[in-house]
Amino acid sequence: MPVELQAKLLRVLETKEFIKMGETKVSKSDFRLVAATNRDLEQEIRQGNFREDLYFRLNVFEITLPALRERKEDLKMLAKNFIDLFSNKLHLTSVEVTPDYYKVLEKNDWKGNIRELRNAVERSLILMDHNTLDAESLPHYAERATENDSLSIRSLEKIHIQKVLQYTKGNKAEAARLLEIGIATLYRKLEEYGLK
């Protein structure tokens, strides 16, 4: 947030008054503000990027939430929640989860935190076979076959793309989003693997 805008926010927090855009009349509001950041605000203050007076005004009650990689004990509970959420969304019933599924989840560092876990669970529900979530449902995170194994990385990628296209009913834009690749890359891979 630009420093000039921080001054305006500070004034609104102090006076609970503001002027709506395009108006000249002062409006009042009684509100509580909940703010969140992934930055070190004390360091931002030292660098001149954040106003110290705004920091003290906002920092009434601080909650520090550790990264997911620092609280692996929450992983299983969060994964179960996402499995329930996406099972309902995808109209799946009686999804079985094997213990190795959770073991693979625990091995990951989760640099993308909860969002990454959420996407991994959704992807695994799309890729699972016979309504069973296992280590193979998590191809991105599981220790995968090497080039010397019976299934090469290329053939695994081809199968993965086919399953995602099947899930999206052929919608290539949605498939590219779920695969986390650009649409041009998806078209190139479709041509490379002879898929339609």
Secondary structure, DSSP 8 states (H G I E B T S, - for coil): --HHHHHHHHHHHHH-EEE-TT--SEEE---------SS-HHHHHHTTSS-HHHHHHHTTS------GGG-GGGHHHHHHHHHHHHHHHTT--S-EE-HHHHHHHHHS--TTHHHHHHHHHHHHHHH-BTTEE-GGG-TTTS----TTSSS-HHHHHHHHHHHHHHHTTT-HHHHHHHHTS-HHHHHHHHHHHT--
